[in-house]
Amino acid sequence: MILGILMGDGQALYKQKQLLDGQSEALDGLQLLNKLRSQALEEIRETLQQLAQFGHEQQEEFLRRQKQLQQAHDLV
């Protein structure tokens, strides 16, 4: 009887270890996902900054050319 109880306890400990191993693996996966998400967000921020800068430069160029056209029109 005692041997059966000990074997049962061993089985319970084994299953508990499997559960802990699975939780540890899941946590590792979540940490990797979080790292990848952070990297993706940083890349998105950089891209948005580049697009904003490009848009600003395009607007400046547009205004410069619009002014040139207005000046040419005023001369005519």
N, C-alpha and C positions, 0 to 999 in steps of 0.2 A: 504494500500500500504506500509506504513512504517513497519507494522508488518511483511509483506511478506519479505521485505528487511532484517529485523532483523533475521528472521528465516533462510533466505538464508545465511546470514553471519554466523549464528550459525552452519549451515551445513558445510560451508567452514572451520570454525575453528575446527569442529569435525574431518573433513577429514585431516586437517593439523596436528592435534594431532595424528591421527592414523598413518600418514606418519612418524612423528617424533618418535613415539613409535616403529615403524618397523625399522627405521634407528638405533635407540638405541639398539634394539635387535640384529640387524645384526652386529653392532660394538662389542657388547658383544661376539657374536659368533666368530668374527675375532680375538678378543683378546684371547679367549680360544684356537683357532687354533694356534695362534702364540706361546702361552705358551707351548702347546703340541709339536709343531715343535721344539722349543728350547730344550725341555727336550729330544726329540728323537735325536737331533743332539749331545747333550752332551753324551747320551748313546752310540752313534755311535763313537764319539771321544774316549771314554773310551775303547770300544771294539777294535778299531783300535790300540790303544796304547798297549793293552794286547796282541793282535796278533803280533805286531811288536816286543814286548819283547820276546814272545814265539819263534818267528822266529829267533831272535838273539841268544837265548839260544840254540836252535836246531843247529844253524850254529856253535856255539862254541863247542858243543858236537861232531858234525860231524868232525870238524877240530882236536879235541883232539883224537878221535878214529882213524882218518886217520893218525895222527902222530904216534900213537901206532902201527898201522899196518905197517907203513914204517919202524919203528925201529925194529919190529919183522922180517920183510923181510930182512933188512940189516944184521941181525944176522944170517940168514940162508945161 
